[in-house]
Amino acid sequence: MSAHCQLTGSKPGFGNAISHSHRRTSRRFDPNVQRKRYWLPSEGRHVRLTLSARAIKTIDVIGIEAAVARVRARGGKV
């Protein structure tokens, strides 16, 4: 699964893992991405979105209709 959020657009950050001896190796900081299924009443169907934990909380506040509108405005397929 791709570590990209459809609503917020958050994606992995990159940096270094630093060992006890202070050697640096590359690593990735992935966002907390989940696959969630929501009922979309206006279309009479379920939609499955790949969302970060923060985006799930955002949907709880703004509602699924507004969230799907934002995803579509970003050019995402729902």
N, C-alpha and C positions, 0 to 999 in steps of 0.2 A: 504494500500500500504506500502510495506517495505521501510524504510528510508535509502536505500543503493543506491549509484550511481554505475551504471554498468561500467562507463569509469574510473573514478578516484578512486573508491572504498571507498569514504568517507561515514562514517556511524555515528550514533549518539554518542555524547560525554555525559558523565554523570558528575554531580556535585551537588551542593546544592543551593537551593533557600534560601536566608537569609532575614528574615522578619525585620521589624523595631525593634522588641525586640531582634533581633539577634538569634532567633531560626532557626535551620537548618532543612530543609526537602529535600528529594531527588528530583531531576528533571533531565530532558533530554534536551540536546541541539541538535535538529534535523537539518540536513543539508537541504537547500532549494532544494527539489527534485521535479522534474516535469516529466510528461510522454510526450515524444515528438515522432512524427512520421516523418521519413525521407525517401526519395526515394533513393534506392540503385541501381544505374544504371547497375552495373556489374551483378547483379542477376535479374534485371528487376522486382523488387518488393519493397514494402514499408517495413520498419522495425520500430518497436516501441521500444524505449529505455527509461529506467528510469534514468534520468540524473540530476545532481546538476546544479545549475545556472552557476557555474564555468566551468563545462564540456560542457555546451551548447556553451559558448564562445570559448572553446578549439576547438570544432568541426567547428566553423566558421573560425578558423585559419588553422587547419590541413586538414579539409575535412572529409566527412562521410566515405569514403573508408578506410582511415587510422585509423579513430576512431573505425570502426567495426573490423579492424584487431587487434587493441589493446584490444578490449573487448574479442575477441576470444582467444588472447594470454593469457589473465588472466583466461581463462577457462569458460567464460560466454557464454550463449546460445543466439544467435541472430536469 
